[in-house]
């Protein structure tokens, strides 16, 4: 019986480590699609400015939820899972939206649009960060 409990405990530990959430304070999930005109028009700002601005942040993780088709959804899945936002991503119905998510609670703090200026997006991110 002790061996079964030990084996179960070890399995649970390995499973939870494999699907652990990020240690970041905020996940910025950009939901986009190739067929979305707003997404395409703002893609450069997201890829060339927003993602690099937070790539070395200890507090913010930017992830892309690409809902273009089944292949892109499957490709995005591992990163969304590791960020702890896959369930939220599955429920997202709109494209061109940036969801600001608190990873420990799994709650969406705010939603802003990719069409906003970079300054407005950054301001929204800074306001959504938990105060320490």
C-alpha positions as CSV (number, residue, x, y, z in Angstrom):
1,X,0.0,0.0,0.0
2,X,2.9,2.4,0.9
3,X,4.4,1.7,-2.6
4,X,1.1,2.6,-4.3
5,X,0.8,5.8,-2.3
6,X,4.4,6.7,-3.1
7,X,4.0,5.9,-6.8
8,X,0.8,8.0,-6.9
9,X,2.5,10.9,-5.1
10,X,5.5,10.9,-7.5
11,X,3.2,10.7,-10.5
12,X,1.2,13.6,-9.3
13,X,4.4,15.6,-8.6
14,X,5.7,14.9,-12.1
15,X,2.3,15.7,-13.7
16,X,1.9,19.0,-11.8
17,X,5.5,20.1,-12.7
18,X,4.9,19.4,-16.3
19,X,1.8,21.6,-16.4
20,X,2.8,24.2,-13.9
21,X,1.9,27.8,-14.4
22,X,4.3,30.6,-15.0
23,X,6.0,32.4,-12.1
24,X,5.2,35.7,-13.8
25,X,2.9,38.2,-12.2
26,X,1.0,38.9,-15.4
27,X,0.3,37.0,-18.6
28,X,-0.4,39.2,-21.7
29,X,-2.3,37.0,-24.1
30,X,-2.7,38.3,-27.6
31,X,-5.4,36.6,-29.5
32,X,-4.9,36.9,-33.3
33,X,-5.7,35.3,-36.6
34,X,-4.4,35.6,-40.2
35,X,-7.9,36.3,-41.4
36,X,-8.4,39.2,-39.0
37,X,-7.7,42.6,-40.7
38,X,-7.1,44.4,-37.4
39,X,-4.6,41.6,-36.3
40,X,-2.7,41.9,-39.6
41,X,-2.6,45.7,-39.5
42,X,-1.1,45.6,-36.0
43,X,1.1,42.5,-36.3
44,X,4.3,44.6,-36.7
45,X,3.6,46.5,-33.5
46,X,3.0,43.3,-31.5
47,X,5.9,41.3,-32.9
48,X,8.5,44.1,-33.3
49,X,7.6,46.3,-30.3
50,X,5.4,44.7,-27.6
51,X,7.0,41.3,-27.4
52,X,10.6,42.7,-27.4
53,X,9.6,45.3,-24.8
54,X,8.7,42.5,-22.3
55,X,10.9,39.7,-23.4
56,X,13.3,40.1,-20.5
57,X,10.7,41.1,-17.9
58,X,10.6,39.2,-14.7
59,X,7.0,40.2,-14.2
60,X,5.3,39.9,-17.6
61,X,5.0,37.1,-20.1
62,X,3.6,37.8,-23.5
63,X,2.0,34.8,-25.3
64,X,0.3,34.6,-28.7
65,X,-3.0,32.7,-29.0
66,X,-3.2,32.2,-32.8
67,X,-6.7,31.0,-33.7
68,X,-6.1,31.1,-37.5
69,X,-6.8,27.4,-37.9
70,X,-6.4,24.0,-36.2
71,X,-2.6,23.8,-36.9
72,X,-1.9,27.3,-35.4
73,X,-4.1,26.5,-32.4
74,X,-2.2,23.3,-31.8
75,X,1.2,25.0,-32.2
76,X,0.2,27.7,-29.6
77,X,-1.2,25.1,-27.1
78,X,2.1,24.2,-25.3
79,X,3.0,27.8,-24.6
80,X,-0.5,28.7,-23.5
81,X,-0.5,25.6,-21.2
82,X,2.9,26.5,-19.7
83,X,1.6,30.0,-19.0
84,X,-1.4,28.6,-17.3
85,X,-3.9,30.4,-19.7
86,X,-4.9,27.6,-22.0
87,X,-8.4,27.3,-20.6
88,X,-8.9,31.1,-20.9
89,X,-7.6,30.9,-24.5
90,X,-10.1,28.2,-25.4
91,X,-12.9,30.5,-24.3
92,X,-11.7,33.6,-26.2
93,X,-14.2,34.4,-29.0
94,X,-12.7,37.6,-30.3
95,X,-9.5,38.3,-32.3
96,X,-7.5,41.5,-32.1
97,X,-7.8,41.4,-28.3
98,X,-5.1,41.5,-25.6
99,X,-6.2,39.8,-22.4
100,X,-4.3,40.7,-19.2
101,X,-4.4,37.7,-17.0
102,X,-3.4,37.1,-13.3
103,X,-1.7,33.7,-13.5
104,X,-2.2,32.7,-9.8
105,X,-6.0,33.3,-9.9
106,X,-6.6,32.6,-13.6
107,X,-8.7,35.7,-13.8
108,X,-8.7,38.2,-16.7
109,X,-7.9,41.6,-15.2
110,X,-8.6,43.6,-18.3
111,X,-8.9,43.3,-22.1
112,X,-7.5,45.8,-24.5
113,X,-7.3,45.9,-28.3
114,X,-4.3,45.4,-30.5
115,X,-5.4,48.6,-32.4
116,X,-4.5,50.7,-29.3
117,X,-1.2,52.6,-29.5
118,X,1.8,50.9,-28.0
119,X,1.8,53.5,-25.2
120,X,-1.8,52.7,-24.4
121,X,-1.1,49.0,-24.4
122,X,1.9,49.4,-22.1
123,X,-0.1,51.6,-19.8
124,X,-2.8,48.9,-19.5
125,X,-0.2,46.3,-18.8
126,X,1.5,48.4,-16.1
127,X,-1.9,49.2,-14.5
128,X,-2.8,45.4,-14.4
129,X,0.4,44.4,-12.7
130,X,-0.2,43.5,-9.0
131,X,1.3,46.1,-6.7
132,X,4.0,44.7,-4.5
